[in-house]
Amino acid sequence: MFKHILVPVEGSGTALLAIEKAVALAGAFSSKITVINVVDFYPFVGVGADYAFGQAEYMAAATAGAQKALNEAHAAVIAAGLPCAQRVIEGHVVHEGILDAATSEAADLIIMGSHGRHGIEKLLLGSVTQRVLSHTTLPVLVVRG
């Protein structure tokens, strides 16, 4: 039924729960899993001389963090004996990076975690999962943390 499952990860426990669900489904359907991490390459609002210096440091740290999260997820999938690819996606809007990756990877299912934030915390931090759900026609399995 599902041949290619896309799992966005950011290093949280909720993302690892999503990996567990992806492994279970991929095992049942003989699916391939691709794990991704979207790095926002433009997190700074201001511009000026300090921007370029801060940007380089930020990108180095963000890419290292992304690679760590991807390696952990990749290892879990490989340990289950399933095929897995991993990619760092650079994009300004995280949910768009996820959706673009789903298209370019020809995924037919997205499995992602949701932290279950409510109230002011959700208002301030937003919900990448909610935005993915609102902008895709693919099935999405949401794993609550």
C-alpha beads as a LAMMPS data file, in Angstrom:
LAMMPS data file: protein, C-alpha beads

145 atoms
144 bonds

1 atom types
1 bond types

-500.0 500.0 xlo xhi
-500.0 500.0 ylo yhi
-500.0 500.0 zlo zhi

Masses

1 110.0

Atoms # bond

1 1 1 0.000 0.000 0.000
2 1 1 2.678 2.549 0.997
3 1 1 5.931 2.246 -0.937
4 1 1 7.791 5.334 0.272
5 1 1 7.370 6.914 3.701
6 1 1 8.758 10.362 4.507
7 1 1 9.558 11.130 8.149
8 1 1 10.641 14.645 9.147
9 1 1 12.793 14.537 12.309
10 1 1 14.250 17.250 14.479
11 1 1 15.835 15.207 17.259
12 1 1 12.931 15.101 19.714
13 1 1 11.445 12.099 21.445
14 1 1 8.269 12.662 19.458
15 1 1 10.217 12.341 16.219
16 1 1 11.624 9.031 17.447
17 1 1 8.074 7.839 18.138
18 1 1 7.245 8.735 14.525
19 1 1 10.257 6.684 13.406
20 1 1 8.955 3.699 15.403
21 1 1 5.576 3.941 13.620
22 1 1 7.298 4.338 10.254
23 1 1 9.408 1.235 10.899
24 1 1 6.296 -0.781 11.801
25 1 1 4.416 0.323 8.675
26 1 1 7.430 -0.047 6.398
27 1 1 7.948 -3.563 7.688
28 1 1 4.322 -4.440 6.952
29 1 1 4.306 -2.902 3.454
30 1 1 7.963 -3.430 2.438
31 1 1 8.336 0.332 2.161
32 1 1 11.369 2.553 1.847
33 1 1 11.802 5.273 4.484
34 1 1 13.369 8.666 3.900
35 1 1 14.161 10.772 6.949
36 1 1 14.597 14.502 6.509
37 1 1 15.427 17.537 8.583
38 1 1 14.539 21.005 7.337
39 1 1 17.051 23.694 8.293
40 1 1 15.751 27.246 8.130
41 1 1 18.578 29.045 6.344
42 1 1 17.202 32.499 7.097
43 1 1 16.161 32.638 10.764
44 1 1 17.353 36.196 11.341
45 1 1 14.941 39.062 10.948
46 1 1 17.514 41.863 10.837
47 1 1 20.107 42.676 8.240
48 1 1 23.457 44.375 8.508
49 1 1 27.131 43.649 9.040
50 1 1 26.494 41.275 11.946
51 1 1 24.066 39.232 9.889
52 1 1 26.634 37.423 7.705
53 1 1 28.767 36.434 10.699
54 1 1 25.762 35.186 12.660
55 1 1 24.378 33.355 9.640
56 1 1 27.528 31.302 9.085
57 1 1 27.684 30.238 12.730
58 1 1 23.988 29.454 12.786
59 1 1 24.151 27.319 9.623
60 1 1 27.111 25.324 10.939
61 1 1 25.316 24.598 14.228
62 1 1 21.945 23.926 12.561
63 1 1 23.449 21.558 10.005
64 1 1 25.343 19.672 12.716
65 1 1 22.147 19.359 14.782
66 1 1 20.202 18.214 11.730
67 1 1 22.807 15.591 10.899
68 1 1 22.745 14.279 14.476
69 1 1 18.946 13.911 14.390
70 1 1 19.094 12.245 10.967
71 1 1 21.836 9.823 12.011
72 1 1 19.829 8.715 15.059
73 1 1 16.675 8.165 12.996
74 1 1 18.606 6.471 10.182
75 1 1 20.271 4.084 12.637
76 1 1 16.885 3.069 14.073
77 1 1 15.522 2.267 10.613
78 1 1 18.624 0.369 9.503
79 1 1 18.616 -1.600 12.785
80 1 1 15.150 -2.819 11.824
81 1 1 16.574 -4.096 8.522
82 1 1 14.745 -1.595 6.331
83 1 1 16.058 0.632 3.533
84 1 1 16.486 4.252 4.532
85 1 1 17.723 7.464 2.957
86 1 1 18.416 10.708 4.778
87 1 1 18.534 14.334 3.641
88 1 1 19.049 17.777 5.081
89 1 1 16.659 20.180 3.380
90 1 1 17.416 23.901 3.411
91 1 1 14.331 26.068 3.354
92 1 1 12.906 29.174 4.917
93 1 1 9.532 27.669 5.787
94 1 1 9.745 24.257 7.443
95 1 1 6.392 22.882 6.338
96 1 1 7.113 23.873 2.724
97 1 1 10.462 22.062 2.932
98 1 1 8.655 18.946 4.118
99 1 1 6.068 19.158 1.343
100 1 1 8.706 19.824 -1.319
101 1 1 10.688 16.811 -0.082
102 1 1 7.565 14.640 -0.191
103 1 1 7.092 15.605 -3.836
104 1 1 10.732 15.261 -4.896
105 1 1 11.094 11.923 -3.093
106 1 1 7.765 10.644 -4.497
107 1 1 6.590 9.776 -0.994
108 1 1 3.099 8.401 -0.615
109 1 1 2.849 8.815 3.180
110 1 1 4.203 11.335 5.663
111 1 1 4.635 10.278 9.275
112 1 1 5.469 13.049 11.706
113 1 1 5.345 13.850 15.358
114 1 1 3.254 16.496 17.056
115 1 1 4.161 17.904 20.429
116 1 1 0.507 18.528 21.274
117 1 1 0.960 22.167 22.222
118 1 1 -2.132 24.134 23.186
119 1 1 -3.137 27.696 23.889
120 1 1 -0.553 30.462 23.908
121 1 1 2.343 28.034 23.361
122 1 1 0.764 26.839 20.101
123 1 1 0.004 30.411 19.092
124 1 1 3.592 31.531 19.662
125 1 1 5.400 28.464 18.341
126 1 1 2.934 27.459 15.637
127 1 1 2.431 23.944 14.415
128 1 1 4.466 22.581 11.538
129 1 1 2.330 19.434 11.619
130 1 1 -0.880 21.463 11.284
131 1 1 0.551 23.354 8.318
132 1 1 1.601 20.126 6.606
133 1 1 -1.894 18.711 7.147
134 1 1 -3.430 21.874 5.692
135 1 1 -1.292 21.944 2.551
136 1 1 -0.924 18.345 1.379
137 1 1 -3.076 15.829 -0.409
138 1 1 -0.908 12.949 0.855
139 1 1 -1.979 10.871 3.825
140 1 1 -0.285 12.025 7.035
141 1 1 0.049 9.903 10.149
142 1 1 0.472 12.180 13.163
143 1 1 2.151 10.673 16.214
144 1 1 1.432 12.524 19.461
145 1 1 4.284 13.014 21.891

Bonds

1 1 1 2
2 1 2 3
3 1 3 4
4 1 4 5
5 1 5 6
6 1 6 7
7 1 7 8
8 1 8 9
9 1 9 10
10 1 10 11
11 1 11 12
12 1 12 13
13 1 13 14
14 1 14 15
15 1 15 16
16 1 16 17
17 1 17 18
18 1 18 19
19 1 19 20
20 1 20 21
21 1 21 22
22 1 22 23
23 1 23 24
24 1 24 25
25 1 25 26
26 1 26 27
27 1 27 28
28 1 28 29
29 1 29 30
30 1 30 31
31 1 31 32
32 1 32 33
33 1 33 34
34 1 34 35
35 1 35 36
36 1 36 37
37 1 37 38
38 1 38 39
39 1 39 40
40 1 40 41
41 1 41 42
42 1 42 43
43 1 43 44
44 1 44 45
45 1 45 46
46 1 46 47
47 1 47 48
48 1 48 49
49 1 49 50
50 1 50 51
51 1 51 52
52 1 52 53
53 1 53 54
54 1 54 55
55 1 55 56
56 1 56 57
57 1 57 58
58 1 58 59
59 1 59 60
60 1 60 61
61 1 61 62
62 1 62 63
63 1 63 64
64 1 64 65
65 1 65 66
66 1 66 67
67 1 67 68
68 1 68 69
69 1 69 70
70 1 70 71
71 1 71 72
72 1 72 73
73 1 73 74
74 1 74 75
75 1 75 76
76 1 76 77
77 1 77 78
78 1 78 79
79 1 79 80
80 1 80 81
81 1 81 82
82 1 82 83
83 1 83 84
84 1 84 85
85 1 85 86
86 1 86 87
87 1 87 88
88 1 88 89
89 1 89 90
90 1 90 91
91 1 91 92
92 1 92 93
93 1 93 94
94 1 94 95
95 1 95 96
96 1 96 97
97 1 97 98
98 1 98 99
99 1 99 100
100 1 100 101
101 1 101 102
102 1 102 103
103 1 103 104
104 1 104 105
105 1 105 106
106 1 106 107
107 1 107 108
108 1 108 109
109 1 109 110
110 1 110 111
111 1 111 112
112 1 112 113
113 1 113 114
114 1 114 115
115 1 115 116
116 1 116 117
117 1 117 118
118 1 118 119
119 1 119 120
120 1 120 121
121 1 121 122
122 1 122 123
123 1 123 124
124 1 124 125
125 1 125 126
126 1 126 127
127 1 127 128
128 1 128 129
129 1 129 130
130 1 130 131
131 1 131 132
132 1 132 133
133 1 133 134
134 1 134 135
135 1 135 136
136 1 136 137
137 1 137 138
138 1 138 139
139 1 139 140
140 1 140 141
141 1 141 142
142 1 142 143
143 1 143 144
144 1 144 145
